[in-house]
C-alpha cells in the first residue's frame, strides 16, 4: 500500500499503474505482452477518490473532457522494433503516429560539458619548479634581528713577517692574528640604516714581541623626508696604533702609541628637477695616547689632541642619468686642546677649500665620483706658514663583467705636526683593488697602494707603496680557507725613515 500511495503522489494524472510507477527509466525492448498492452492502452478517465476533490482544469465539471489526458511517461515510450519501423516509414509516419514504446535516454556522462572531459584527462606528475642558480652560493646567509640582517664573521690565522711592527728597526716574528667583522643592514622601505665594524687582535708567537688591538665601528642613516628631501647621518669610532710611517716620529719608543678618532656628520639634500643641492656638517676628533720610552718613562702627546669642524655646501646638475657634474665649497676650523704645543706654537687653524668633480651612475657597472680642487689652512701663529695645495679625490667602483669588481680610492689629507717651526705635511694616497670570483668557491683578490707625502717648508718627502695578493677557498657557506702575501715599503729623503716589510698569512674564516 505504501508503494502504491507513493506512485499516486508522483503521477496524480496517470492513475495507479504500479508497473510504470516502479521504474520510469526502462531501457530496451519489452517482451511482456501484458506490460505492452498496459503501456499502449488509453488511461482511464480521472475520477476523484476522496470526497470534495476537485478535478483538473483540463477536465469538465462532470469528469469528462474533449482534451486528451496526458499519458504517463511510460505510455509514451516505444519499443525498439516500433522505433525502427517509424524510422523506415519516414517523416509522414512520424507525424501521423504518436510516439510509443521505450525510448533510450542519454547517459549522464554524455550530458556533461566538453570542458569537464578535458578536466578529467590524466595530467602529468606535478614537478618542483626548477631552482634558479644563485648569484653567490657561498655568500653568508646572515642572522635576522628584527628589521636588520646581521652578517658576522671571525677569522683566525698565523702571520709570518720580516718586520713585526713595520718600523725602521723592526725584526721578524710569527704572529697570531684574529679578526672579527660584522655588518648589519636594514630592510626598510625608502630609508636605510647600516652598522659595520671590525676588530683585529695580534700577538707574538715567536720573534719580536708585539701585542696590539685595532678596530673601527661605523653607523650610517639615510632617511627620506618626502618632497625630494633626504637626511644623512654618520657616526664612527676608530682605535689603532699610530702607523710607523706617520709624519711624527718619536724616537726610542717601545711601541707605537694608540690613536683614537671620533668622527660624525649630518647633512641634508634636496633635488629640484635636475638640480642637486646639499649641505653637510662634520666633526673629527683625534686623541693621541702617551708613548712609552725605551729609556723608561712616558712621553705625553696631549698637545696633539684636536678637533676639526667643517661645513660643506654642494651643488650639481644632472645632465643625464649617468653624469652629474658638481662643485663644492668647504670651510672649517681646527681647534687644539692646548692653545700652544710643547714648543710654544699656537697650531689652531682656519680652513677653506673648493673642488669640482663628476658623479657617475651606471648601475652595477660603474659608480662613484672623481674631483679635484684646492685647499688652504692658515694658523693662529704667524710664525707658521699656511698650508696651501691642490687636492684630488676619487671613489670609483667598476665591474667589467659578472664576478669581477675593480675599485679605486684616492684622497688628500692635511697632516698636523708638533715639530718646531714646521706647519705640517700633505699626503696624497691612492689604492687600486681588484676582486675576481674564479669559481663559485674560489675568490682571488689583489691590491696596490701608493702614497706621496710632502713635508711643507722642509723639502722632505716620503714615497709609500704596498702590494698584496690573496686567495679564499670556500668550503661551504659558513667556512673558508684564506691566504695572502704582502709587501710594503717606505722610501724617504729624510733620515731614519726607510723600511721594508714582507709577510705571508694563512687563516680560517667562519661566517654566518
Secondary structure, DSSP 8 states (H G I E B T S, - for coil): -HHHHHHHHH-TTS---HHHHH-S---S----HHHHHHHHS--------STT----TTS-TTS--SS-----GGGG-B-HHHHHHHHHH-HHHHHHS---B------TGGGS-HHHHHHHS-------------S-TTS---EEETTEEEEEEEEEEEEEESSTT-STT---EEEEEEEEEEEEEE--SS-EEEEEEEEEEEEEEEES--EEEEEEEEEEEEEEEETTEEEEEEEEEEEEE--TT-SS--TTBSS--EEEEEEEEEEEEEEETTEEEEEEEEEEEEEE--EEBTTSSEE--GGG-EEEEEEEEEEEEESSSSEEEEEEEEEEEEEESSSS-TTS----EEEEEEEEEEEEE-TTSEEEEEEEEEEEEEESSTTS--EEEEEEEEEEEE-SSTTEEEEEEEEEEEE---STT---EEEEEEEEEEEEEEETTEEEEEEEEEEEEEETTT--EEEEEEEEEEEEEESSSSEEEEEEEEEEEEEESSTT--EEEEEEEEEEEEE-
